Amino acid sequence: MRYGDLVRMARILGMLGSDHEGERASAALAAHRLLKASGGSWADLLMPGPGPAGPYPRRRFVDMLHDLLSAAESRMRQLRRENDELRAEVKRLKLWLDGRRPATSNQRAQA
């Protein structure tokens, strides 16, 4: 099984702990289909041995589909945009409130 398929299989198997019966059944079926599509068996998956390309690489499991740095940068851009929108809304509300206030005696004297 390719490394990308292993990543996908790990995600699918994670859904087996769902509280929803249908979700668990769907996850089991998806895992079975992925395994059969890769041409392997459960025994091959659970007890990997050296194959044509040698043993599976001994590296830490990294989800290649989720880059934490780009996710953090995206969230920062989203928060900056939201802050800018909130600042503009505060300015609009201040102008609106200033237009509704009656002039004070100091303001009348200056005019």
Secondary structure by P-SEA (a helix, b strand, c coil): ccaaaaaaaaaaaaacccccaaaaaaaaaaaaaaaaaacccaaaaacccccccccccccccccccccaaaaaaaaaaaaaaaaaaaaaaaaaaaaaaaaaccccaaaaaac
